[in-house]
Amino acid sequence: MLLLWSMSFVVAIFALVLAVVKCSWIFMLISTITCIPVAAYFWGANNAWQSIGFIPLFLLMLTMAFWFLEKKVIIWRDLK
C-alpha cells in the first residue's frame, strides 16, 4: 500500500512539473487526480497537516486556468 501511495505522489509531482513547464492542462489534470490519495490521507488529521487536503482543489483551479488559457490562445490564433 505504501508503494502505491509513494508512486501516486511521485507521478503527481512529475506531472505538476511537466504541466507548469509546458503550460498543459492535461498534465495538470493528471497531477490533480494522482494527488487525491495523498490529500485524502492527510484530510483526517486534526492539526495543520489537514490543510494538505486542499491541494487537489488548488490544482483543479490551475487546471481550469490552463484550459481557459489554451482556449483563448486557440481563438486568438484563429482571429489572425
Number of C-alpha atoms within 10 A of each C-alpha: 6 7 8 10 14 13 13 19 19 15 16 23 17 15 21 23 15 17 21 14 9 11 18 18 23 15 20 29 24 19 27 23 16 21 23 18 17 18 19 15 14 17 16 11 13 9 9 8 13 15 13 15 20 14 15 21 12 11 19 18 15 18 23 14 14 20 18 13 15 15 12 12 12 11 11 10 9 8 7 5
